[in-house]
Amino acid sequence: MPAKSSQTQSDGFSAAERAAMKKRAAELRAEGKKGAKKADGLQAVLDSIAEMAPEDRALAERVHVTVTATAPQLSPKTWYGMPAYANADGKVVVFFQDSGKFKYRYSTLGFQDAAN
């Protein structure tokens, strides 16, 4: 019979993924509170952009300017700690994932199914 180790095995999620899930849970709690305003989402996006590395920050700032100018009907909010923009139903349409988020080589501009 094999001896049991006192160490627990990985649950399959990296530390960055667990941190993103915690941020998402905090975002959902904030959205659920009464009085959550559009300005709160904008400030969260700006704070998220400010935390990025300089190269990613420059890209995220341009994406933010472009999305808000082109699609003013979208509401800025964070999504798993990333800057994102949601439609009137609150569903994320577009998001910006900086390269440092999950240690990728490049940043990503992603679109969700709600974008159609």
Contact map, one row per residue, 1 for C-alpha under 8 A:
11100000000000000000000000000000000000000000000000000000000000000000000000000000000000000000000000000000000000000000
11110000000000000000000000000000000000000000000000000000000000000000000000000000000000000000000000000000000000000000
11111000000000000000000000000000000000000000000000000000000000000000000000000000000000000000000000000000000000000000
01111100000000000000000000000000000000000000000000000000000000000000000000000000000000000000000000000000000000000000
00111111000000000000000000000000000000000000000000000000000000000000000000000000000000000000000000000000000000000000
00011111000000000000000000000000000000000000000000000000000000000000000000000000000000000000000000000000000000000000
00001111100000000000000000000000000000000000000000000000000000000000000000000000000000000000000000000000000000000000
00001111110000000000000000000000000000000000000000000000000000000000000000000000000000000000000000000000000000000000
00000011111000000000000000000000000000000000000000000000000000000000000000000000000000000000000000000000000000000000
00000001111110000000000000000000000000000000000000000000000000000000000000000000000000000000000000000000000000000000
00000000111110000000000000000000000000000000000000000000000000000000000000000000000000000000000000000000000000000000
00000000011111000000000000000000000000000000000000000000000000000000000000000000000000000000000000000000000000000000
00000000011111101100000000000000000000000000000000000000000000000000000000000000000000000000000000000000000000000000
00000000000111111100000000000000000000000000000000000000000000000000000000000000000000000000000000000000000000000000
00000000000011111110000000000000000000000000000000000000000000000000000000000000000000000000000000000000000000000000
00000000000001111111000000000000000000000000000000000000000000000000000000000000000000000000000000001100000000000000
00000000000011111111100000000000000000000000000000000000000000000000000000000000000000000000000000000100000000000000
00000000000011111111110000000000000000000000000000000000000000000000000000000000000000000000000000000000000000000000
00000000000000111111111000000000000000000000000000000000000000000000000000000000000000000000000000000000000000000000
00000000000000011111111100000000000000000000000000000000000000000000000000000001100000000000000000000000000000000000
00000000000000001111111110000000000000000000000000000000000000000000000000000001000000000000000000000000000000000000
00000000000000000111111111000000000000000000000000000000000000000000000000000001000000000000000000000000000000000000
00000000000000000011111111100000000000000000000000000000000000000000000000000001100000000000000000000000000000000000
00000000000000000001111111110000000000000000000000000000000000000000000000000011100000000000000000000000000000000000
00000000000000000000111111111000000000000000000000000000000000000000000000000000000000000000000000000000000000000000
00000000000000000000011111111100000000000000000000000000000000000000000000000000000000000000000000000000000000000000
00000000000000000000001111111110000000000000000000000000000000000000000000000111000000000000000000000000000000000000
00000000000000000000000111111111000000000000000000000000000000000000000000000000000000000000000000000000000000000000
00000000000000000000000011111111100000000000000000000000000000000000000000000000000000000000000000000000000000000000
00000000000000000000000001111111100100000000000000000000000000000000000000000000000000000000000000000000000000000000
00000000000000000000000000111111110100000000000000000000000000000000000000000000000000000000000000000000000000000000
00000000000000000000000000011111110100000000000000000000000000000000000000000000000000000000000000000000000000000000
00000000000000000000000000001111111100000000000000000000000000000000000000000000000000000000000000000000000000000000
00000000000000000000000000000011111100000000000000000000000000000000000000000000000000000000000000000000000000000000
00000000000000000000000000000000111110000000000000000000000000000000000000000000000000000000000000000000000000000000
00000000000000000000000000000111111111010000000000000000000000000000000000000000000000000000000000000000000000000000
00000000000000000000000000000000001111111000000000000000000000000000000000000000000000000000000000000000000000000000
00000000000000000000000000000000000111111100000000000000000000000000000000110000000000000000000000000000000000000000
00000000000000000000000000000000000011111110000000000000000000000000000000000000000000000000000000000000000000000000
00000000000000000000000000000000000111111111000000000000000000000000000000001000000000000000000000000000000000000000
00000000000000000000000000000000000011111111100000000000000000000000000000111100000000000000000000000000000000000000
00000000000000000000000000000000000001111111110000000000000000000000000000111000000000000000000000000000000000000000
00000000000000000000000000000000000000111111111000000000000000000000000000000000000000000000000000000000000000000000
00000000000000000000000000000000000000011111111100000000000000000000000000001100001000000000000000000000000000000000
00000000000000000000000000000000000000001111111110000000000000000000000000011100011100000000000000000000000000000000
00000000000000000000000000000000000000000111111111000000000000000000000000000000001000000000000000000000000000000000
00000000000000000000000000000000000000000011111111100000000000000000000000000000000000000000000000000000000000000000
00000000000000000000000000000000000000000001111111110000000000000000000000000100111000000000000000000000000000000000
00000000000000000000000000000000000000000000111111110000100110000000000000000000001000000000000000000000000000000000
00000000000000000000000000000000000000000000011111110000100000000000000000000000000000000000000000000000000000000000
00000000000000000000000000000000000000000000001111111000100000000000000000000000000000000000000000000000000000000000
00000000000000000000000000000000000000000000000111111101100000000000000000000000000000000000000001010000000000000000
00000000000000000000000000000000000000000000000000111111100000000000000000000000000000000000000000010000000000000000
00000000000000000000000000000000000000000000000000011111110000000000000000000000000000000000000000000000000000000000
00000000000000000000000000000000000000000000000000001111111000000000000000000000000000000000000000000000000000000000
00000000000000000000000000000000000000000000000000011111111100000000000000000000000000000000000001100000001000000000
00000000000000000000000000000000000000000000000011111111111110000000000000000000000000000000000000000000000000000000
00000000000000000000000000000000000000000000000000000111111111000000000000000000000000000000000000000000000000000000
00000000000000000000000000000000000000000000000000000011111111100000000000000000000000000000000000000000000000000000
00000000000000000000000000000000000000000000000010000001111111110000000000000000001000000000000101000000000000000000
00000000000000000000000000000000000000000000000010000000111111111000000000000000000000000000000000000000000000000000
00000000000000000000000000000000000000000000000000000000011111111100000000000000000000000000000000000000000000000000
00000000000000000000000000000000000000000000000000000000001111111110000000000000000000000000000100000000000000000000
00000000000000000000000000000000000000000000000000000000000111111111000000000000000000000000000000000000000000000000
00000000000000000000000000000000000000000000000000000000000011111111100000000000000000000000000000000000000000000000
00000000000000000000000000000000000000000000000000000000000001111111110000000000000000000000000000000000000000000000
00000000000000000000000000000000000000000000000000000000000000111111111100000000000000000000000000000000000000000000
00000000000000000000000000000000000000000000000000000000000000011111111101000000000000000000000000000000000000000000
00000000000000000000000000000000000000000000000000000000000000001111111100000000000000000000000000000000000000000000
00000000000000000000000000000000000000000000000000000000000000000111111100000000000000000000000000000000000000000000
00000000000000000000000000000000000000000000000000000000000000000011111111000000000000000000000000000000000000000000
00000000000000000000000000000000000000000000000000000000000000000011111111100000000000000000000000000000000000000000
00000000000000000000000000000000000000000000000000000000000000000000001111100000000000110000000000000000000000000000
00000000000000000000000000000000000000000000000000000000000000000001001111110000000011110000000000000000000000000000
00000000000000000000000000000000000001001100000000000000000000000000000111111000000011110100000000000000000000000000
00000000000000000000000000000000000001001100100000000000000000000000000001111100001111000000000000000000000000000000
00000000000000000000000000000000000000011101100000000000000000000000000000111110001111000000000000000000000000000000
00000000000000000000000000100000000000001001100100000000000000000000000000011111111110000000000000000000000000000000
00000000000000000000000100100000000000000000000000000000000000000000000000001111111100000001001000000000000000000000
00000000000000000001111100100000000000000000000000000000000000000000000000000111110000000000000000000000000000000000
00000000000000000001001100000000000000000000000100000000000000000000000000000111111000000000000000000000000000000000
00000000000000000000000000000000000000000000100100000000000000000000000000000111111100000000001111000000000000000000
00000000000000000000000000000000000000000001110110000000000100000000000000011110111110000000001110000000000000000000
00000000000000000000000000000000000000000000100000000000000000000000000000011110011111000001111100000000000000000000
00000000000000000000000000000000000000000000000000000000000000000000000001111100001111100001111000000000000000000000
00000000000000000000000000000000000000000000000000000000000000000000000001111000000111111111110000000000000000000000
00000000000000000000000000000000000000000000000000000000000000000000000011100000000011111111100000000000000000000100
00000000000000000000000000000000000000000000000000000000000000000000000011100000000001111110000000000000000000000000
00000000000000000000000000000000000000000000000000000000000000000000000000000000000001111110000000000000000000000000
00000000000000000000000000000000000000000000000000000000000000000000000000100000000001111111000000000000000000000000
00000000000000000000000000000000000000000000000000000000000000000000000000000000000001111111100000000000000000000100
00000000000000000000000000000000000000000000000000000000000000000000000000000010000111100111111000000000000000010100
00000000000000000000000000000000000000000000000000000000000000000000000000000000000111100011111000000000000000111110
00000000000000000000000000000000000000000000000000000000000000000000000000000000000111000001111100000000000011110010
00000000000000000000000000000000000000000000000000000000000000000000000000000010011110000001111110000000000011100000
00000000000000000000000000000000000000000000000000000000000100100000000000000000011100000000011111000000001111000000
00000000000000000000000000000000000000000000000000000000000000000000000000000000011000000000001111101000001111000000
00000000000000000000000000000000000000000000000000010001000100000000000000000000010000000000000111111000011100000000
00000000000000000000000000000000000000000000000000000001000000000000000000000000000000000000000011111111111100000000
00000000000000000000000000000000000000000000000000011000000000000000000000000000000000000000000001111111001000000000
00000000000000010000000000000000000000000000000000000000000000000000000000000000000000000000000011111111000000000000
00000000000000011000000000000000000000000000000000000000000000000000000000000000000000000000000000111111000000000000
00000000000000000000000000000000000000000000000000000000000000000000000000000000000000000000000000111111100000000000
00000000000000000000000000000000000000000000000000000000000000000000000000000000000000000000000000111111111000000000
00000000000000000000000000000000000000000000000000000000000000000000000000000000000000000000000000100011111000000000
00000000000000000000000000000000000000000000000000000000000000000000000000000000000000000000000001100001111100000000
00000000000000000000000000000000000000000000000000000001000000000000000000000000000000000000000111110001111110000000
00000000000000000000000000000000000000000000000000000000000000000000000000000000000000000000000111100000011111000000
00000000000000000000000000000000000000000000000000000000000000000000000000000000000000000000011110000000001111100000
00000000000000000000000000000000000000000000000000000000000000000000000000000000000000000000011110000000000111110000
00000000000000000000000000000000000000000000000000000000000000000000000000000000000000000000111000000000000011111010
00000000000000000000000000000000000000000000000000000000000000000000000000000000000000000001110000000000000001111110
00000000000000000000000000000000000000000000000000000000000000000000000000000000000000000000100000000000000000111111
00000000000000000000000000000000000000000000000000000000000000000000000000000000000000100011100000000000000000011111
00000000000000000000000000000000000000000000000000000000000000000000000000000000000000000000110000000000000000111111
00000000000000000000000000000000000000000000000000000000000000000000000000000000000000000000000000000000000000001111
